[in-house]
Amino acid sequence: MSALILINHVKRGVELAEKYKLPKAIRDIMAQHHGKTIMAFFFQKALAKIGADGVNETEYRYPGPLPQSKEAAIVMLADAIEAASRSLKEPTYSRLKGVIEDIVDERFQGGELDQSPLTLRDLERIKESFLSILAGTFHARIEYPEMEEVKSAKRNKTVKKESENGSKD
């Protein structure tokens, strides 16, 4: 049932895009952004529950079409990489790089990018760009002090200056 819901989100999205008269190029990207990839999580669950003989792989694949443009292929990669990166418990630079490499390689070797005009050089640039973006998104941040702590520190600094100035007069 979950696989059917996911498959339907592409169809429903394209229908909404048509209803609201989005440009054909956008509708095409929407229709192509999953290509014919398999929904691995649900496919593996079905295999574990039913067994290989009782599971039809095509029921766990998006219907396509494969990406036809560079833009559709990039959206496909971005969608998969963004989702996978969010599932990382500790998104370090090397883990993010590994996820990006794995997904791009999987899509390339699986034939998902065969109908797009992306070159190998394009794929390298895309991987570098995604890594730069995700590394910036997930970098460790310092913990900022609470507003009351900031106000208290300012008050203490002002009181200290006033007492220093008062003692000099």
C-alpha positions in Angstrom: 0.0 0.0 0.0 2.8 2.4 0.9 4.5 1.7 -2.5 1.2 2.6 -4.3 0.9 5.8 -2.4 4.5 6.8 -3.4 3.9 5.9 -7.0 0.7 7.9 -7.0 2.4 11.1 -5.7 4.1 11.5 -9.1 0.8 11.1 -11.0 -1.1 13.4 -8.6 1.7 16.0 -8.8 1.6 16.0 -12.6 -2.3 16.3 -12.5 -2.0 19.3 -10.2 0.7 20.9 -12.4 -1.7 20.5 -15.4 -4.6 21.9 -13.5 -2.6 25.0 -12.5 -1.1 25.3 -16.0 2.6 24.9 -15.0 4.9 24.9 -18.0 5.4 21.6 -19.8 9.1 21.5 -18.9 8.2 21.5 -15.2 5.5 18.9 -15.6 8.1 16.7 -17.5 10.5 17.0 -14.6 7.8 16.1 -12.2 6.9 13.0 -14.2 10.6 11.9 -14.7 12.1 12.7 -11.3 11.9 9.1 -10.0 12.5 7.4 -13.4 12.0 3.7 -12.9 13.8 3.4 -9.6 12.8 0.7 -7.2 11.4 1.7 -3.8 14.1 -0.3 -2.0 12.8 0.1 1.5 9.3 -1.2 0.7 10.7 -3.8 -1.7 13.0 -5.2 1.0 10.2 -5.3 3.6 8.0 -7.2 1.1 10.9 -9.7 0.4 11.4 -10.2 4.2 7.7 -10.7 4.8 6.6 -12.7 1.7 9.8 -14.1 0.2 11.3 -13.6 -3.3 8.7 -16.0 -4.9 5.8 -13.9 -3.8 7.0 -10.4 -4.6 6.7 -8.8 -8.0 9.5 -6.3 -8.4 7.6 -4.1 -10.9 5.0 -3.3 -8.2 7.8 -1.6 -6.3 9.2 0.4 -9.2 8.2 3.9 -10.3 6.6 3.7 -13.8 8.9 6.2 -15.4 9.7 7.7 -17.8 13.5 8.0 -17.3 14.8 11.6 -17.1 15.0 13.1 -20.6 16.8 16.4 -19.7 19.7 17.4 -17.6 17.4 19.3 -15.3 15.2 16.2 -14.8 18.2 14.0 -14.1 19.6 16.6 -11.6 16.2 16.8 -9.8 16.2 13.0 -9.6 19.6 12.9 -8.0 18.9 15.9 -5.7 15.7 14.3 -4.5 17.3 11.0 -3.7 20.4 12.5 -2.1 18.5 15.0 0.0 16.3 12.2 1.4 19.3 9.9 2.1 21.3 12.6 3.7 18.5 13.5 6.1 18.5 9.8 7.3 22.1 10.0 8.4 22.5 10.1 12.2 25.8 11.9 12.0 26.1 13.6 8.6 29.8 14.1 8.5 31.6 15.3 5.4 32.8 11.8 4.5 29.4 10.2 5.1 27.7 12.8 2.9 30.3 12.3 0.2 29.7 8.5 0.4 25.9 8.9 0.1 26.3 11.2 -2.9 28.8 8.8 -4.6 26.6 5.8 -3.9 23.4 7.3 -5.2 24.9 8.8 -8.3 26.7 5.6 -9.1 23.6 3.5 -8.5 21.5 5.7 -10.8 24.2 5.7 -13.4 24.9 2.0 -13.3 21.1 1.2 -13.1 20.5 3.0 -16.4 18.4 5.7 -14.9 20.4 8.4 -16.5 20.7 6.8 -19.9 18.2 9.0 -21.6 19.5 12.3 -20.2 22.3 14.2 -21.9 24.4 14.3 -18.7 28.1 13.6 -19.3 30.5 12.0 -16.8 32.0 15.4 -16.3 28.6 16.8 -15.5 28.1 14.1 -12.9 31.4 14.9 -11.2 30.5 18.6 -11.1 27.0 17.7 -9.7 28.5 15.5 -7.0 30.9 18.3 -6.0 28.0 20.8 -5.9 25.8 18.6 -3.8 28.6 17.9 -1.4 29.3 21.6 -1.0 25.7 22.4 -0.4 25.1 19.5 2.1 28.3 20.1 4.0 27.2 23.7 4.5 23.7 22.6 5.5 24.8 20.0 8.0 28.0 21.7 9.4 28.2 21.7 13.2 26.9 24.9 14.8 27.9 26.5 18.1 25.2 26.6 20.7 24.0 30.2 21.1 23.4 31.6 24.5 19.8 32.3 25.7 18.6 35.9 25.4 18.5 36.3 29.2 22.2 35.2 29.4 23.1 37.8 26.8 21.2 40.6 28.6 22.7 39.6 32.0 26.2 39.7 30.5 25.5 43.2 29.1 24.2 44.4 32.5 27.2 43.0 34.3 29.6 44.7 31.8 27.7 48.1 32.2 27.8 47.8 36.0 31.5 47.0 35.9 32.3 50.0 33.7 30.2 52.3 35.9 32.0 51.2 39.0 35.4 51.6 37.3 34.5 55.1 36.1 33.1 56.1 39.5 36.2 55.0 41.4 38.5 57.1 39.2 36.5 60.4 39.8 
